[in-house]
Amino acid sequence: MVLAIIVYIAWLGISVFYAMKKTYSKFENSALLFCVFIFDINRSWIISDELKIIEYSTSPLEYTVYIIHRTFITPLLILIGLNRVQRNSHFLIKGIAILISSFVLILIKIVLLSFDVLTFHQWNLFYDYLYYVFLHILGYFVLYGYKSFVSKGVKS
């Protein structure tokens, strides 16, 4: 059951991102997706495999759900959350969008916890919420760095 739910959420995220009017260019979105993806993969590896703070299920279907969540859903929902707000919006509007997008990611994490895909040890949902907020802020820093890198251009 959880596999169907997560695959549907991943499909819905891909469809929404494809259909939405994007604030950032394809290159900016690609850089953002790549950086968030790499950071999220490394974080999940450290938290799950090295520190053993979060355990994921060893069942093949539930492990597939964990991988789909880590690989597709989290980076795409961060990308959707950042693209929903205009570039020149007020800081407060961006902050509210970050909080709402992080809350949606926590709701998906609650689904994973309720189906025993993940088990927390010395970890809780508040830490995940802070992590998702941090990922959004990291996304804004990546976009700022990308914009300044492209605007400066190559000087030879």
PyMOL commands that set and color helices and strands:
alter all, ss='L'
color gray80, all
select helices_A, chain A and resi 2-19+26-50+60-83+91-114+125-152
alter helices_A, ss='H'
color red, helices_A
select strands_A, chain A and resi 54-56+118-120
alter strands_A, ss='S'
color yellow, strands_A
deselect
rebuild
show_as cartoon
